[in-house]
Amino acid sequence: MKAGEDLGVTLTRPVAVLVLVALAALIPLLGPSSALHGTGEAAAPGAGGIALLRTVLFAALCVPIGELFVNRLARSVPGTETAGGRPVAPRSWSAFAAAAGFVAALGLASVVATGNLVPDGLSDIDVGGLYASRDGKLALLEVNAFLVAGLCAGSRRPATQLWPPAAVVVAEALRAHPATEHTPLTGSGLTLVHLTCAALWTGGLLHALRTLRLWHGRYGAEAGAALLGLYARVAAVLLAAVTATGVWSSLRRMPPETVLEQLTATAYGRALLAKVLLVAAVAALALWARLRLRRAADPLTACAPARAEVVALGLAVAVSGLLTALPLPIRW
């Protein structure tokens, strides 16, 4: 009977993950038409596909950055040293993330190469034209960065693994704020901090939970609780940074006197409102997990709300991908 129960758990987890991934994919695919309904705004061609590709790209960034972050925290947990001087870590997903990010970046680059239109065939793609525009060069940088990330995924040097995703973060920050925008460097700086902190928060929690599962029965509950506590302290700072940069960026796009109206009257505002609600739910789950970590008889019961937090963060990543495909609000 026990073997049957173990088999059921083994099958249930992958199925649950696939269901969650499918649901998250529906947000960028169906989100543009839902968000634009009744606003009078027009969506760009292929907005759903572009939003999905951008969501995959963001998720692919979270995985390696989160792994490097939590592996660094794990070295500070006493009693987890091995013969190699490093704690035991779960199998890295960085190579898979780099492959997914490469495909997504290649798809986005093909759109840029056709003048921000969805290509009907390979003949429509002007690869050489990518070198002639700022957006094209940034798209090529992201493609190459994910390619290098895949080659560096097996390296045991964290610095080697860090540079490729860092290059993608910089490229995304510059892409989101073209030179024609008012004070583009300010916008790029805000996006750089926002995206970095979000990747550390999301990818870090995912890898922390995977590490706790591996450490269970090997190092004891105290080591797992210590790792989760270290992550929680940094996550509080990350939440503050994500909130501050998100609010500042939103006010740059929507002046304070128009925010309330644009949150319901524009597609961008509606998606932004959905993201705000998700981040609020994430913050509540994080607080719940932290209270359990401090006060519960078994600190690892904090893993339950932490798992729900990962799901909510994944949905927030999907909404972020959707935001990039929607028309920017008008500065009234």
PEVEN-V547832 format. One record per backbone hydrogen bond with DSSP energy under -0.5 kcal/mol. CO is the residue of the C=O (numbers start at 0). NH is the residue of the N-H. Records with the same first field share a line. If there is no record, write none. Layout:
CO: NH ; NH
This chain:
0: 4
1: 5
2: 6
3: 7
4: 8
5: 9
6: 10
7: 11
8: 12
9: 13
10: 14
11: 15
12: 16
13: 17
14: 18
15: 19
16: 20
17: 21
18: 22
19: 23
20: 24
21: 25
22: 26
23: 26 ; 27
24: 28
25: 29 ; 30
26: 30
27: 31
29: 33
30: 34
31: 35
32: 36
35: 38 ; 39
43: 46
45: 49
46: 50
47: 51
48: 52
49: 53
50: 54
51: 55
52: 56
53: 57
54: 58
55: 59
56: 60
57: 61
58: 62
59: 63
60: 64
61: 65
62: 66
63: 67
64: 68
65: 69
66: 70
67: 71
68: 72
69: 73
70: 74
72: 75
73: 76
75: 77
76: 79
81: 84
92: 96
93: 97
94: 98
95: 99
96: 100
97: 101
98: 102
99: 103
100: 104
101: 105
102: 106
103: 107
104: 108
105: 109
106: 110
107: 111
108: 112
109: 113
110: 113 ; 115 ; 116
111: 114
112: 125
116: 118
120: 123
121: 124
123: 125
124: 126
125: 129
126: 129
127: 130
128: 131
129: 132
132: 136
133: 137
134: 138
135: 139
136: 140
137: 141
138: 142
139: 143
140: 144
141: 145
142: 146
143: 147
144: 148
145: 149
146: 150
147: 151
148: 152
149: 152
151: 154
155: 157
156: 159 ; 160
157: 161
158: 162
159: 163
160: 164
161: 165
162: 166
163: 167
164: 168
165: 169
166: 170
167: 171
168: 172
169: 173
170: 174
171: 175
173: 176
177: 180
180: 183
182: 186
183: 187
184: 188
185: 189
186: 190
187: 191
188: 192
189: 193
190: 194
191: 195
192: 196
193: 197
194: 198
195: 199
196: 200
197: 201
198: 202 ; 203
199: 203
200: 204
201: 205
202: 206
203: 207
204: 208
205: 209
206: 210
207: 211
208: 212
209: 213
210: 214
211: 215
214: 217 ; 218 ; 219
219: 223
220: 224
221: 225
222: 226
223: 227
224: 228
225: 229
226: 230
227: 231
228: 232
229: 233
230: 234
231: 235
232: 236
233: 237
234: 238
235: 239
236: 240
237: 241
238: 242
239: 243
240: 244
241: 245
242: 246
243: 247
244: 248
245: 249
246: 250
247: 251
248: 252
249: 253
254: 257 ; 258
255: 258
257: 261
258: 262
260: 263 ; 264
261: 265
265: 269
266: 270
267: 271
268: 272
269: 273
270: 274
271: 275
272: 276
273: 277
274: 278
275: 279
276: 280
277: 281
278: 282
279: 283
280: 284
281: 285
282: 286
283: 287
284: 288
285: 289
286: 290
287: 291
288: 292
289: 293
290: 294
291: 295
296: 298
297: 300
298: 301
299: 302
300: 303 ; 304
301: 305
302: 306
303: 307
304: 308
305: 309
306: 310
307: 311
308: 312
309: 313
310: 314
311: 315
312: 316
313: 317
314: 318
315: 319
316: 320
317: 321
318: 322
319: 323
320: 324
321: 324 ; 325
322: 325
324: 43
329: 331
